[in-house]
Amino acid sequence: ISSLKIPSVTGSCSHMTGPGLGAILFGPCSVSILGIIVLIFQAILLAHGGLTTLGANTFSRLLPALFLHMESTDSAINRRFSIFLAAALGDLFTYCITSVQLGLAYPSEAGGILASVVKFLGVFAPTQVPLAVIEGLLTTAIVVFLESFALPELKSIGYRKEA
């Protein structure tokens, strides 16, 4: 899902991130390893990201998924809504962290790091906000579908459906 790039402002691109679904299905530890494999695949075969930015990309994409995994499994609110929130917020937090990283790397001459972070958030927001909503809806639909038709297989990989 993260290989589907959509052009954004000033030549950058936005895309759904996907670790929310992985964290919900496989848990935060497994998705960390899977995420690094996906990032290496994208860097080598798709020229997206890069090997020199592997650490920054891993941090910005997987950290939100690790924290939001608990949102989808231990929430007292509606399960489907919590899955949606975990995937959508994970996607948005990824670009917030990326904006901070870019702001630190390229501080603005007028306004410094904070002004640069705000500029990068402005670049990503027009495409990333709708993509986060789409990722939340898509992740919820996939989890509901898998729970409906493949619950024994999900349980065999360690997934537990909350009541």
OpenMM code with the backbone's topology and positions (N, CA, C; nanometers):
from openmm import Vec3, app, unit

residues = "ILE SER SER LEU LYS ILE PRO SER VAL THR GLY SER CYS SER HIS MET THR GLY PRO GLY LEU GLY ALA ILE LEU PHE GLY PRO CYS SER VAL SER ILE LEU GLY ILE ILE VAL LEU ILE PHE GLN ALA ILE LEU LEU ALA HIS GLY GLY LEU THR THR LEU GLY ALA ASN THR PHE SER ARG LEU LEU PRO ALA LEU PHE LEU HIS MET GLU SER THR ASP SER ALA ILE ASN ARG ARG PHE SER ILE PHE LEU ALA ALA ALA LEU GLY ASP LEU PHE THR TYR CYS ILE THR SER VAL GLN LEU GLY LEU ALA TYR PRO SER GLU ALA GLY GLY ILE LEU ALA SER VAL VAL LYS PHE LEU GLY VAL PHE ALA PRO THR GLN VAL PRO LEU ALA VAL ILE GLU GLY LEU LEU THR THR ALA ILE VAL VAL PHE LEU GLU SER PHE ALA LEU PRO GLU LEU LYS SER ILE GLY TYR ARG LYS GLU ALA".split()
positions = [
    Vec3(0.0827, -0.1197, 0.0000),
    Vec3(0.0000, 0.0000, 0.0000),
    Vec3(0.0871, 0.1261, 0.0000),
    Vec3(0.2047, 0.1162, 0.0599),
    Vec3(0.2901, 0.2346, 0.0642),
    Vec3(0.3664, 0.2556, -0.0661),
    Vec3(0.3553, 0.1639, -0.1579),
    Vec3(0.4214, 0.1792, -0.2879),
    Vec3(0.3392, 0.2626, -0.3850),
    Vec3(0.2149, 0.2904, -0.3515),
    Vec3(0.1274, 0.3693, -0.4374),
    Vec3(0.1457, 0.5168, -0.4051),
    Vec3(0.2334, 0.5826, -0.4789),
    Vec3(0.2674, 0.7224, -0.4515),
    Vec3(0.1734, 0.8166, -0.5271),
    Vec3(0.1349, 0.9241, -0.4592),
    Vec3(0.0502, 1.0266, -0.5185),
    Vec3(0.1281, 1.1579, -0.5145),
    Vec3(0.1420, 1.2268, -0.6282),
    Vec3(0.2180, 1.3530, -0.6279),
    Vec3(0.1576, 1.4545, -0.5313),
    Vec3(0.2467, 1.5258, -0.4652),
    Vec3(0.2061, 1.6295, -0.3708),
    Vec3(0.2626, 1.7622, -0.4193),
    Vec3(0.2553, 1.8615, -0.3360),
    Vec3(0.3026, 1.9951, -0.3698),
    Vec3(0.4551, 1.9948, -0.3828),
    Vec3(0.5085, 2.0772, -0.4656),
    Vec3(0.6525, 2.1008, -0.4860),
    Vec3(0.7322, 1.9755, -0.5213),
    Vec3(0.6712, 1.8820, -0.5905),
    Vec3(0.7448, 1.7664, -0.6390),
    Vec3(0.7605, 1.6532, -0.5407),
    Vec3(0.7112, 1.6663, -0.4191),
    Vec3(0.7191, 1.5551, -0.3252),
    Vec3(0.6027, 1.4600, -0.3517),
    Vec3(0.5924, 1.3558, -0.2724),
    Vec3(0.4810, 1.2631, -0.2904),
    Vec3(0.4269, 1.2222, -0.1540),
    Vec3(0.3042, 1.1757, -0.1560),
    Vec3(0.2396, 1.1240, -0.0366),
    Vec3(0.1892, 0.9844, -0.0679),
    Vec3(0.1733, 0.9062, 0.0349),
    Vec3(0.1201, 0.7717, 0.0171),
    Vec3(0.0690, 0.7205, 0.1506),
    Vec3(-0.0163, 0.6194, 0.1438),
    Vec3(-0.0591, 0.5535, 0.2656),
    Vec3(0.0619, 0.4780, 0.3205),
    Vec3(0.0649, 0.4538, 0.4495),
    Vec3(0.1842, 0.3941, 0.5082),
    Vec3(0.1701, 0.2445, 0.5348),
    Vec3(0.0574, 0.1980, 0.5863),
    Vec3(0.0349, 0.0556, 0.6033),
    Vec3(0.0737, -0.0083, 0.7351),
    Vec3(0.1656, 0.0456, 0.8139),
    Vec3(0.2024, -0.0243, 0.9372),
    Vec3(0.0891, -0.0410, 1.0377),
    Vec3(-0.0145, 0.0421, 1.0314),
    Vec3(-0.1283, 0.0252, 1.1224),
    Vec3(-0.1929, -0.1106, 1.1062),
    Vec3(-0.2172, -0.1521, 0.9825),
    Vec3(-0.2758, -0.2835, 0.9561),
    Vec3(-0.1824, -0.3940, 1.0035),
    Vec3(-0.0537, -0.3791, 0.9751),
    Vec3(0.0422, -0.4804, 1.0184),
    Vec3(0.0473, -0.4934, 1.1692),
    Vec3(0.0447, -0.3806, 1.2392),
    Vec3(0.0497, -0.3838, 1.3852),
    Vec3(-0.0760, -0.4455, 1.4443),
    Vec3(-0.1903, -0.4204, 1.3821),
    Vec3(-0.3159, -0.4780, 1.4303),
    Vec3(-0.3153, -0.6290, 1.4114),
    Vec3(-0.2690, -0.6758, 1.2960),
    Vec3(-0.2726, -0.8189, 1.2653),
    Vec3(-0.1586, -0.8978, 1.3288),
    Vec3(-0.0378, -0.8442, 1.3233),
    Vec3(0.0794, -0.9222, 1.3645),
    Vec3(0.1432, -0.8754, 1.4932),
    Vec3(0.1059, -0.7586, 1.5419),
    Vec3(0.1666, -0.7047, 1.6630),
    Vec3(0.2803, -0.6102, 1.6307),
    Vec3(0.3172, -0.5281, 1.7271),
    Vec3(0.4169, -0.4234, 1.7014),
    Vec3(0.5570, -0.4753, 1.6726),
    Vec3(0.5982, -0.5843, 1.7329),
    Vec3(0.7344, -0.6344, 1.7086),
    Vec3(0.7491, -0.6875, 1.5669),
    Vec3(0.6529, -0.7651, 1.5221),
    Vec3(0.6594, -0.8212, 1.3866),
    Vec3(0.6525, -0.7129, 1.2805),
    Vec3(0.5680, -0.6132, 1.3013),
    Vec3(0.5541, -0.5084, 1.1998),
    Vec3(0.6815, -0.4248, 1.1893),
    Vec3(0.7612, -0.4181, 1.2946),
    Vec3(0.8880, -0.3466, 1.2862),
    Vec3(0.9805, -0.4141, 1.1854),
    Vec3(0.9896, -0.5444, 1.1928),
    Vec3(1.0745, -0.6196, 1.0998),
    Vec3(1.0163, -0.6146, 0.9590),
    Vec3(0.8859, -0.6356, 0.9475),
    Vec3(0.8216, -0.6288, 0.8157),
    Vec3(0.8359, -0.4907, 0.7540),
    Vec3(0.8256, -0.3876, 0.8360),
    Vec3(0.8379, -0.2505, 0.7862),
    Vec3(0.9759, -0.2211, 0.7305),
    Vec3(1.0787, -0.2704, 0.7978),
    Vec3(1.2149, -0.2497, 0.7476),
    Vec3(1.2334, -0.3226, 0.6147),
    Vec3(1.1780, -0.4424, 0.6037),
    Vec3(1.1865, -0.5174, 0.4775),
    Vec3(1.1174, -0.4405, 0.3656),
    Vec3(1.0002, -0.3852, 0.3933),
    Vec3(0.9268, -0.3071, 0.2924),
    Vec3(1.0065, -0.1837, 0.2520),
    Vec3(1.0659, -0.1154, 0.3485),
    Vec3(1.1438, 0.0044, 0.3170),
    Vec3(1.2666, -0.0290, 0.2327),
    Vec3(1.3329, -0.1392, 0.2619),
    Vec3(1.4477, -0.1809, 0.1803),
    Vec3(1.4017, -0.2161, 0.0396),
    Vec3(1.2901, -0.2893, 0.0295),
    Vec3(1.2332, -0.3228, -0.1014),
    Vec3(1.2038, -0.1962, -0.1815),
    Vec3(1.1396, -0.0991, -0.1186),
    Vec3(1.1058, 0.0249, -0.1885),
    Vec3(1.2309, 0.1029, -0.2283),
    Vec3(1.3307, 0.1041, -0.1435),
    Vec3(1.4524, 0.1794, -0.1736),
    Vec3(1.5290, 0.1172, -0.2896),
    Vec3(1.5394, -0.0140, -0.2908),
    Vec3(1.6209, -0.0808, -0.3922),
    Vec3(1.5455, -0.0997, -0.5234),
    Vec3(1.4223, -0.1440, -0.5162),
    Vec3(1.3499, -0.1801, -0.6383),
    Vec3(1.2605, -0.0699, -0.6945),
    Vec3(1.2158, 0.0223, -0.6105),
    Vec3(1.1224, 0.1242, -0.6568),
    Vec3(1.1799, 0.2660, -0.6528),
    Vec3(1.3025, 0.2798, -0.6067),
    Vec3(1.3678, 0.4109, -0.5948),
    Vec3(1.2822, 0.5088, -0.5149),
    Vec3(1.2202, 0.4580, -0.4111),
    Vec3(1.1376, 0.5409, -0.3231),
    Vec3(1.2011, 0.5378, -0.1847),
    Vec3(1.2302, 0.6532, -0.1305),
    Vec3(1.3037, 0.6585, -0.0045),
    Vec3(1.4505, 0.6467, -0.0357),
    Vec3(1.5180, 0.5573, 0.0275),
    Vec3(1.6592, 0.5356, -0.0012),
    Vec3(1.7269, 0.4639, 0.1128),
    Vec3(1.8404, 0.4051, 0.0822),
    Vec3(1.9149, 0.3344, 0.1858),
    Vec3(1.9757, 0.4307, 0.2864),
    Vec3(2.0114, 0.5508, 0.2426),
    Vec3(2.0704, 0.6475, 0.3351),
    Vec3(1.9666, 0.7077, 0.4301),
    Vec3(1.8413, 0.6983, 0.3944),
    Vec3(1.7352, 0.7507, 0.4814),
    Vec3(1.6568, 0.6390, 0.5493),
    Vec3(1.7096, 0.5177, 0.5461),
    Vec3(1.6383, 0.4025, 0.6016),
    Vec3(1.6063, 0.4210, 0.7502),
    Vec3(1.7007, 0.4724, 0.8274),
    Vec3(1.6764, 0.4934, 0.9701),
    Vec3(1.5665, 0.5947, 0.9961),
    Vec3(1.5704, 0.7066, 0.9252),
    Vec3(1.4680, 0.8102, 0.9432),
    Vec3(1.3314, 0.7599, 0.8981),
    Vec3(1.3271, 0.6883, 0.7859),
    Vec3(1.1999, 0.6348, 0.7365),
    Vec3(1.1441, 0.5288, 0.8315),
    Vec3(1.2309, 0.4446, 0.8840),
    Vec3(1.1863, 0.3424, 0.9789),
    Vec3(1.1267, 0.4082, 1.1021),
    Vec3(1.1953, 0.5083, 1.1549),
    Vec3(1.1479, 0.5787, 1.2741),
    Vec3(1.0135, 0.6461, 1.2485),
    Vec3(1.0025, 0.7174, 1.1362),
    Vec3(0.8809, 0.7954, 1.1117),
    Vec3(0.7615, 0.7081, 1.0748),
    Vec3(0.7836, 0.5928, 1.0148),
    Vec3(0.6713, 0.5092, 0.9726),
    Vec3(0.6299, 0.4073, 1.0767),
    Vec3(0.7250, 0.3558, 1.1524),
    Vec3(0.6914, 0.2468, 1.2419),
    Vec3(0.6617, 0.2914, 1.3844),
    Vec3(0.7171, 0.4018, 1.4271),
    Vec3(0.6902, 0.4490, 1.5627),
    Vec3(0.5408, 0.4743, 1.5872),
    Vec3(0.4707, 0.5431, 1.4963),
    Vec3(0.3271, 0.5616, 1.5199),
    Vec3(0.2503, 0.4303, 1.5249),
    Vec3(0.2884, 0.3336, 1.4414),
    Vec3(0.2185, 0.2054, 1.4406),
    Vec3(0.2373, 0.1318, 1.5727),
    Vec3(0.3555, 0.1423, 1.6309),
    Vec3(0.3811, 0.0745, 1.7575),
    Vec3(0.2957, 0.1328, 1.8695),
    Vec3(0.2862, 0.2651, 1.8738),
    Vec3(0.2064, 0.3278, 1.9780),
    Vec3(0.0568, 0.3092, 1.9552),
    Vec3(0.0139, 0.3156, 1.8322),
    Vec3(-0.1290, 0.3076, 1.8035),
    Vec3(-0.1817, 0.1655, 1.7999),
    Vec3(-0.0934, 0.0671, 1.8070),
    Vec3(-0.1369, -0.0726, 1.8159),
    Vec3(-0.2246, -0.0916, 1.9387),
    Vec3(-0.1878, -0.0278, 2.0486),
    Vec3(-0.2674, -0.0396, 2.1713),
    Vec3(-0.4048, 0.0242, 2.1539),
    Vec3(-0.4134, 0.1285, 2.0742),
    Vec3(-0.5421, 0.1949, 2.0505),
    Vec3(-0.6416, 0.0985, 1.9877),
    Vec3(-0.5944, 0.0134, 1.8983),
    Vec3(-0.6854, -0.0751, 1.8257),
    Vec3(-0.7208, -0.1995, 1.9052),
    Vec3(-0.6408, -0.2361, 2.0057),
    Vec3(-0.6671, -0.3602, 2.0772),
    Vec3(-0.7205, -0.3406, 2.2180),
    Vec3(-0.6860, -0.2313, 2.2831),
    Vec3(-0.7235, -0.2123, 2.4227),
    Vec3(-0.8220, -0.0987, 2.4431),
    Vec3(-0.8890, -0.0582, 2.3399),
    Vec3(-0.9763, 0.0576, 2.3494),
    Vec3(-1.1133, 0.0203, 2.4047),
    Vec3(-1.1689, 0.1111, 2.4821),
    Vec3(-1.3035, 0.0902, 2.5353),
    Vec3(-1.4100, 0.1383, 2.4368),
    Vec3(-1.3679, 0.2100, 2.3330),
    Vec3(-1.4649, 0.2593, 2.2348),
    Vec3(-1.4915, 0.1521, 2.1302),
    Vec3(-1.5826, 0.1795, 2.0419),
    Vec3(-1.6191, 0.0865, 1.9366),
    Vec3(-1.4958, 0.0322, 1.8661),
    Vec3(-1.4898, -0.0990, 1.8523),
    Vec3(-1.3712, -0.1651, 1.7947),
    Vec3(-1.3414, -0.1168, 1.6527),
    Vec3(-1.4408, -0.1078, 1.5690),
    Vec3(-1.4172, -0.0648, 1.4304),
    Vec3(-1.3667, 0.0787, 1.4250),
    Vec3(-1.4226, 0.1634, 1.5094),
    Vec3(-1.3768, 0.3023, 1.5132),
    Vec3(-1.2328, 0.3105, 1.5643),
    Vec3(-1.1986, 0.2263, 1.6616),
    Vec3(-1.0617, 0.2290, 1.7133),
    Vec3(-0.9623, 0.1768, 1.6093),
    Vec3(-1.0014, 0.0799, 1.5266),
    Vec3(-0.9156, 0.0334, 1.4170),
    Vec3(-0.8966, 0.1463, 1.3168),
    Vec3(-1.0062, 0.2139, 1.2824),
    Vec3(-0.9979, 0.3274, 1.1909),
    Vec3(-0.9032, 0.4335, 1.2451),
    Vec3(-0.9208, 0.4696, 1.3731),
    Vec3(-0.8358, 0.5721, 1.4346),
    Vec3(-0.6890, 0.5310, 1.4353),
    Vec3(-0.6627, 0.4049, 1.4688),
    Vec3(-0.5237, 0.3588, 1.4745),
    Vec3(-0.4568, 0.3708, 1.3380),
    Vec3(-0.5256, 0.3293, 1.2323),
    Vec3(-0.4664, 0.3355, 1.0986),
    Vec3(-0.4550, 0.4799, 1.0487),
    Vec3(-0.5607, 0.5581, 1.0647),
    Vec3(-0.5594, 0.6959, 1.0147),
    Vec3(-0.4605, 0.7826, 1.0917),
    Vec3(-0.4609, 0.7733, 1.2243),
    Vec3(-0.3677, 0.8535, 1.3033),
    Vec3(-0.2239, 0.8077, 1.2839),
    Vec3(-0.2040, 0.6776, 1.2663),
    Vec3(-0.0702, 0.6276, 1.2372),
    Vec3(-0.0161, 0.6883, 1.1095),
    Vec3(-0.1019, 0.6985, 1.0089),
    Vec3(-0.0635, 0.7598, 0.8819),
    Vec3(-0.0307, 0.9078, 0.9009),
    Vec3(-0.1174, 0.9795, 0.9702),
    Vec3(-0.0943, 1.1227, 0.9928),
    Vec3(0.0293, 1.1487, 1.0784),
    Vec3(0.0465, 1.0701, 1.1845),
    Vec3(0.1626, 1.0884, 1.2710),
    Vec3(0.2923, 1.0624, 1.1958),
    Vec3(0.2885, 0.9701, 1.1005),
    Vec3(0.4071, 0.9434, 1.0187),
    Vec3(0.4527, 1.0704, 0.9492),
    Vec3(0.3587, 1.1440, 0.8905),
    Vec3(0.3957, 1.2661, 0.8187),
    Vec3(0.4258, 1.3813, 0.9128),
    Vec3(0.3703, 1.3796, 1.0321),
    Vec3(0.4089, 1.4805, 1.1321),
    Vec3(0.5536, 1.4577, 1.1750),
    Vec3(0.5899, 1.3324, 1.2007),
    Vec3(0.7278, 1.3009, 1.2380),
    Vec3(0.8223, 1.3324, 1.1225),
    Vec3(0.7814, 1.2991, 1.0001),
    Vec3(0.8631, 1.3303, 0.8826),
    Vec3(0.8836, 1.4803, 0.8693),
    Vec3(0.7806, 1.5585, 0.8949),
    Vec3(0.7933, 1.7045, 0.8875),
    Vec3(0.8917, 1.7579, 0.9903),
    Vec3(0.8895, 1.7011, 1.1094),
    Vec3(0.9856, 1.7422, 1.2123),
    Vec3(1.1275, 1.7043, 1.1694),
    Vec3(1.1424, 1.5828, 1.1155),
    Vec3(1.2748, 1.5405, 1.0693),
    Vec3(1.3271, 1.6327, 0.9593),
    Vec3(1.2411, 1.6661, 0.8637),
    Vec3(1.2822, 1.7548, 0.7550),
    Vec3(1.3081, 1.8965, 0.8054),
    Vec3(1.2282, 1.9403, 0.9028),
    Vec3(1.2510, 2.0724, 0.9617),
    Vec3(1.3847, 2.0803, 1.0337),
    Vec3(1.4228, 1.9729, 1.0993),
    Vec3(1.5542, 1.9690, 1.1648),
    Vec3(1.6674, 1.9656, 1.0621),
    Vec3(1.6451, 1.8957, 0.9512),
    Vec3(1.7483, 1.8838, 0.8478),
    Vec3(1.7614, 2.0114, 0.7644),
    Vec3(1.6489, 2.0804, 0.7421),
    Vec3(1.6474, 2.1991, 0.6568),
    Vec3(1.5774, 2.3155, 0.7275),
    Vec3(1.6396, 2.3705, 0.8310),
    Vec3(1.5744, 2.4821, 0.9020),
    Vec3(1.5637, 2.6058, 0.8127),
    Vec3(1.4550, 2.6771, 0.8285),
    Vec3(1.4302, 2.7986, 0.7516),
    Vec3(1.5195, 2.9114, 0.8025),
    Vec3(1.5665, 2.9944, 0.7091),
    Vec3(1.6486, 3.1079, 0.7503),
    Vec3(1.5676, 3.2077, 0.8327),
    Vec3(1.4418, 3.2228, 0.7961),
    Vec3(1.3540, 3.3135, 0.8704),
    Vec3(1.2552, 3.2293, 0.9508),
    Vec3(1.2807, 3.2100, 1.0754),
    Vec3(1.1888, 3.1341, 1.1595),
    Vec3(1.2467, 3.0053, 1.2124),
    Vec3(1.3545, 2.9596, 1.1558),
    Vec3(1.4231, 2.8416, 1.2062),
    Vec3(1.3491, 2.7114, 1.1843),
    Vec3(1.3692, 2.6205, 1.2771),
    Vec3(1.3167, 2.4849, 1.2653),
    Vec3(1.1644, 2.4828, 1.2664),
    Vec3(1.1040, 2.5582, 1.3571),
    Vec3(0.9577, 2.5570, 1.3681),
    Vec3(0.8909, 2.6052, 1.2397),
    Vec3(0.9416, 2.7098, 1.1806),
    Vec3(0.8847, 2.7598, 1.0546),
    Vec3(0.8991, 2.6562, 0.9438),
    Vec3(1.0111, 2.5879, 0.9440),
    Vec3(1.0335, 2.4847, 0.8433),
    Vec3(0.9383, 2.3660, 0.8635),
    Vec3(0.9183, 2.3258, 0.9882),
    Vec3(0.8253, 2.2159, 1.0177),
    Vec3(0.6852, 2.2522, 0.9704),
    Vec3(0.6416, 2.3737, 0.9973),
    Vec3(0.5087, 2.4192, 0.9544),
    Vec3(0.4974, 2.4170, 0.8023),
    Vec3(0.6035, 2.4580, 0.7335),
    Vec3(0.6020, 2.4548, 0.5868),
    Vec3(0.5898, 2.3125, 0.5348),
    Vec3(0.6657, 2.2203, 0.5940),
    Vec3(0.6584, 2.0810, 0.5492),
    Vec3(0.5219, 2.0197, 0.5796),
    Vec3(0.4640, 2.0524, 0.6937),
    Vec3(0.3283, 2.0055, 0.7240),
    Vec3(0.2297, 2.0577, 0.6201),
    Vec3(0.2471, 2.1828, 0.5782),
    Vec3(0.1613, 2.2413, 0.4760),
    Vec3(0.1761, 2.1743, 0.3405),
    Vec3(0.2957, 2.1248, 0.3120),
    Vec3(0.3191, 2.0540, 0.1857),
    Vec3(0.2490, 1.9182, 0.1872),
    Vec3(0.2577, 1.8476, 0.2992),
    Vec3(0.2017, 1.7132, 0.3058),
    Vec3(0.0505, 1.7095, 0.3296),
    Vec3(-0.0028, 1.8071, 0.4011),
    Vec3(-0.1423, 1.8022, 0.4453),
    Vec3(-0.2462, 1.7879, 0.3337),
    Vec3(-0.2371, 1.8617, 0.2226),
    Vec3(-0.3446, 1.8520, 0.1224),
    Vec3(-0.3664, 1.7115, 0.0662),
    Vec3(-0.2606, 1.6336, 0.0553),
    Vec3(-0.2799, 1.4969, 0.0054),
    Vec3(-0.2853, 1.3948, 0.1176),
    Vec3(-0.2185, 1.4204, 0.2297),
    Vec3(-0.2088, 1.3181, 0.3329),
    Vec3(-0.3339, 1.3054, 0.4179),
    Vec3(-0.4038, 1.4120, 0.4426),
    Vec3(-0.5258, 1.4021, 0.5240),
    Vec3(-0.6304, 1.3123, 0.4563),
    Vec3(-0.6620, 1.3329, 0.3273),
    Vec3(-0.7562, 1.2396, 0.2638),
    Vec3(-0.7015, 1.0970, 0.2565),
    Vec3(-0.5708, 1.0829, 0.2352),
    Vec3(-0.5128, 0.9486, 0.2314),
    Vec3(-0.5223, 0.8791, 0.3666),
    Vec3(-0.5092, 0.9532, 0.4750),
    Vec3(-0.5219, 0.8947, 0.6083),
    Vec3(-0.6640, 0.8433, 0.6317),
    Vec3(-0.7623, 0.9190, 0.5865),
    Vec3(-0.9019, 0.8747, 0.5999),
    Vec3(-0.9234, 0.7480, 0.5166),
    Vec3(-0.8711, 0.7480, 0.3949),
    Vec3(-0.8851, 0.6296, 0.3088),
    Vec3(-0.8150, 0.5097, 0.3720),
    Vec3(-0.6948, 0.5314, 0.4258),
    Vec3(-0.6233, 0.4203, 0.4893),
    Vec3(-0.6995, 0.3672, 0.6104),
    Vec3(-0.7596, 0.4562, 0.6887),
    Vec3(-0.8389, 0.4124, 0.8028),
    Vec3(-0.9581, 0.3286, 0.7603),
    Vec3(-1.0282, 0.3742, 0.6575),
    Vec3(-1.1442, 0.2989, 0.6075),
    Vec3(-1.1019, 0.1651, 0.5481),
    Vec3(-0.9944, 0.1657, 0.4697),
    Vec3(-0.9465, 0.0438, 0.4062),
    Vec3(-0.8985, -0.0575, 0.5104),
    Vec3(-0.8255, -0.0111, 0.6094),
    Vec3(-0.7765, -0.1000, 0.7152),
    Vec3(-0.8928, -0.1601, 0.7927),
    Vec3(-0.9919, -0.0788, 0.8251),
    Vec3(-1.1097, -0.1287, 0.8963),
    Vec3(-1.1815, -0.2345, 0.8133),
    Vec3(-1.1994, -0.2078, 0.6849),
    Vec3(-1.2671, -0.3042, 0.5972),
    Vec3(-1.1889, -0.4352, 0.5887),
    Vec3(-1.0573, -0.4268, 0.5785),
    Vec3(-0.9758, -0.5489, 0.5694),
    Vec3(-0.9844, -0.6295, 0.6976),
    Vec3(-0.9748, -0.5639, 0.8128),
    Vec3(-0.9813, -0.6351, 0.9407),
    Vec3(-1.1192, -0.6979, 0.9602),
    Vec3(-1.2251, -0.6257, 0.9293),
    Vec3(-1.3603, -0.6811, 0.9421),
    Vec3(-1.3774, -0.8008, 0.8481),
    Vec3(-1.3290, -0.7882, 0.7255),
    Vec3(-1.3373, -0.8984, 0.6295),
    Vec3(-1.2605, -1.0205, 0.6808),
    Vec3(-1.1375, -0.9987, 0.7287),
    Vec3(-1.0585, -1.1113, 0.7784),
    Vec3(-1.1206, -1.1743, 0.9026),
    Vec3(-1.1770, -1.0928, 0.9913),
    Vec3(-1.2435, -1.1481, 1.1098),
    Vec3(-1.3670, -1.2292, 1.0716),
    Vec3(-1.4325, -1.1897, 0.9641),
    Vec3(-1.5537, -1.2586, 0.9210),
    Vec3(-1.5237, -1.3896, 0.8489),
    Vec3(-1.4163, -1.3925, 0.7706),
    Vec3(-1.3937, -1.5073, 0.6834),
    Vec3(-1.2663, -1.5860, 0.7132),
    Vec3(-1.1803, -1.5352, 0.7988),
    Vec3(-1.0538, -1.6049, 0.8236),
    Vec3(-1.0123, -1.5973, 0.9706),
    Vec3(-1.1091, -1.6010, 1.0606),
    Vec3(-1.0761, -1.5887, 1.2025),
    Vec3(-0.9868, -1.7025, 1.2517),
    Vec3(-1.0100, -1.8288, 1.2111),
    Vec3(-0.9180, -1.9344, 1.2569),
    Vec3(-0.7734, -1.9105, 1.2125),
    Vec3(-0.7554, -1.8625, 1.0912),
    Vec3(-0.6207, -1.8339, 1.0421),
    Vec3(-0.5582, -1.7165, 1.1190),
    Vec3(-0.6404, -1.6154, 1.1474),
    Vec3(-0.5909, -1.5026, 1.2253),
    Vec3(-0.5472, -1.5474, 1.3641),
    Vec3(-0.6273, -1.6332, 1.4268),
    Vec3(-0.5912, -1.6815, 1.5599),
    Vec3(-0.4638, -1.7653, 1.5548),
    Vec3(-0.4408, -1.8343, 1.4435),
    Vec3(-0.3202, -1.9163, 1.4329),
    Vec3(-0.1931, -1.8309, 1.4249),
    Vec3(-0.2043, -1.7044, 1.3853),
    Vec3(-0.0876, -1.6156, 1.3816),
    Vec3(-0.0783, -1.5281, 1.5065),
    Vec3(-0.1684, -1.5542, 1.6037),
    Vec3(-0.1616, -1.4813, 1.7292),
    Vec3(-0.2584, -1.3655, 1.7423),
    Vec3(-0.3425, -1.3449, 1.6426),
    Vec3(-0.4408, -1.2363, 1.6478),
    Vec3(-0.5543, -1.2777, 1.7400),
    Vec3(-0.5992, -1.1836, 1.8217),
    Vec3(-0.7163, -1.2125, 1.9052),
    Vec3(-0.8211, -1.1057, 1.8816),
    Vec3(-0.9408, -1.1506, 1.8578),
    Vec3(-1.0514, -1.0577, 1.8355),
    Vec3(-1.1048, -1.0160, 1.9709),
    Vec3(-1.1145, -0.8848, 1.9895),
    Vec3(-1.1680, -0.8313, 2.1150),
    Vec3(-1.3197, -0.8399, 2.1123),
    Vec3(-1.3786, -0.8576, 2.2277),
    Vec3(-1.5253, -0.8636, 2.2368),
    Vec3(-1.5835, -0.7276, 2.2147),
] * unit.nanometer
topology = app.Topology()
chain = topology.addChain("A")
for resn in residues:
    res = topology.addResidue(resn, chain)
    for name in ("N", "CA", "C"):
        topology.addAtom(name, app.Element.getBySymbol(name[0]), res)
